[in-house]
């Protein structure tokens, strides 16, 4: 069935094509077929009035866990891709630490099949660099790539053995596979659970020094140079790491990095009172780190913002701080928080949108995150002036574990189109 | 969100005692004054007051302890409360029961107070956050975080000997990094107006950014205890040698062990304290531990009065109508 959609009179912001103008976007089936004037003979089955709204490419989230397979009590591919759609996100890269681990073609196919069945958003799996994420033997990376993995990574299990890390990177480089690295020295991390600093001292919680990240980033940069592998640093947390990569990028601009949105807002001070919703890895750091991360994001040293979505059932956060599960449910607040960066003057709107669209698209090397004629019709439409508040009751993710509950935002998604299908429309009439 | 202090009720009175942090000098002084009034009880032939008659106190020890548990038991009994002592470390947690499940089960037994010791920092806060209204929670030590009743019995001991905190110089020596006692002491000493709080340790045993807690940091014992009024020695756990934090007990004693000879640089009337149990020949030699300046055994008996004070104050403020 052919479906023709016109999104009319919106402010189209498409950073990949350097477009920011009020215009119409025309979609036929799953593709963008025209911008501005419709093609001759085009008649829209559905017209979405986007006056006073922003039309941008569907957002790409480089790290979001759906919890399926293995932890369906926390979330499923259906529940979390629906939540993604409500947040304007049409592409989710899911890390390999599912159960079973994404280290075989069968699991890759399962995940993609479930996502297709649900139909809200695309899931692009990240394969495991080593079998079972154990850091011992290589996974079948070439097969994982063929099956649809857009990268291989270590998820939250950094490879301790530097020789294995070298070989995994070398092997990935052979097939032109990008490596997603969560860089952390596990010896320095030890049993730490919060940033080593003021709050770890006051609360008596074992700390993770900044050097745990810096040492590993230095190691991985050296190995990238040695092996020729293309690396993407996932979820940086420290100012020192941003200084190191900013220097390294000058020699090799092919590498990239992202930051979890919560690291741009929260700091160790938010752990006060043992707030387990702020128990994340890498840990929330100092206000100085937060400022340096914001700077690195604004000047493009960090190329993408991700939600680092990790939904949990309530019980997972109901114990003393150190025993609680780590992570924040982030799909519902990704765009709201990113727009807050713009409202706080960190970066212009088009750059902020770029960090959620063209930036991550370039990292995964796919022609997504853009609204060129002929591109896949993944579209996010949002009302930039609409105030709203994040409440457990209005969250779409199955996991309500977020320290942003109660926060007020300006700018809310009204429609999301995924491959030309309207997969989300906000209930309230406007 | 941060301003809410779960230790206080709406009128600003103490309803849980979880940490010495965020409490006013008035509240800490009230604890010390109340303890003073109970100090005589132990010396009487009938060692009981009826303040908490009919109340049920549950001692929840998720981590083993002899002295702290015993003094809490004695304190509760002297207040005429019924005491339930549970050693939970082995039983329920190993069966997969969560802390919250354990809590709900105990609440079903209608306890009025939980005295909690747990190996995780924040455990007492967690229990206070989830306990039924009207149940008071007392932290008997959580991870590396806090041990407020130990700190207050130390304050009580210091006040008995030195009268005022203003003008005092106090040195805390040893493993500050892993010590919940030291954290609680530093906060209490500063709140009570101590003129100078010093900590003395090698850098491997000091937590990050300790100076923001209002202490002067020393790495040399002789320099650090010069002209001090009070020396608090902390216990050194044997496992610190395994984690490469220290080379040997021998070297530790040589650099940080307290001897009569080294004590000479402190004020002539300086007192020596230790939360116990002492490793003789590691933190201090026996001559000091058993010597005239040592108040270590007094600390133990003061522990009962201070715990009675904390229990009676929180019990009366948590809706538990102490008469």
Contacts between the chains, C-beta under 8 A, distances in Angstrom:
chain1	res1	chain2	res2	distance
A	196	B	208	4.9
A	197	B	208	5.0
A	197	B	209	5.5
A	198	B	208	7.4
A	198	B	209	4.9
A	198	B	212	5.8
A	200	B	207	6.9
A	200	B	208	6.4
A	201	B	183	7.8
A	201	B	207	4.0
A	201	B	208	5.6
A	201	B	209	5.8
A	201	B	210	6.0
A	201	B	212	7.7
A	201	B	213	7.0
A	202	B	21	7.3
A	202	B	183	7.5
A	202	B	213	7.4
A	203	B	121	5.8
A	203	B	122	6.7
A	203	B	145	5.7
A	204	B	121	4.3
A	204	B	142	7.5
A	204	B	143	5.5
A	204	B	144	3.4
A	204	B	145	3.3
A	204	B	146	6.8
A	204	B	180	5.8
A	204	B	183	5.9
A	205	B	121	5.0
A	205	B	122	7.3
A	205	B	143	7.4
A	205	B	144	7.4
A	205	B	145	7.4
A	206	B	144	7.5
A	207	B	207	7.7
A	207	B	208	6.2
A	209	B	208	7.9
A	272	B	2	5.1
A	273	B	2	6.8
A	273	B	4	7.9
A	273	B	6	7.5
A	273	B	125	6.7
A	274	B	121	7.6
A	274	B	122	3.6
A	274	B	125	5.0
A	274	B	126	6.8
A	315	B	98	7.3
A	315	B	100	7.9
A	318	B	98	7.2
A	318	B	100	5.4
A	318	B	130	7.7
A	319	B	98	6.2
A	319	B	99	5.5
A	319	B	100	7.1
A	319	B	126	6.7
A	320	B	99	6.8
A	320	B	118	6.7
A	320	B	120	4.0
A	320	B	121	7.2
A	320	B	122	4.8
A	320	B	123	4.2
A	320	B	125	8.0
A	320	B	126	4.8
A	320	B	142	7.6
A	320	B	143	7.9
A	321	B	120	7.2
A	321	B	121	6.6
A	321	B	122	4.3
A	321	B	126	7.7
A	322	B	120	5.3
A	322	B	121	6.7
A	322	B	122	7.4
A	322	B	143	7.5
A	323	B	120	6.3
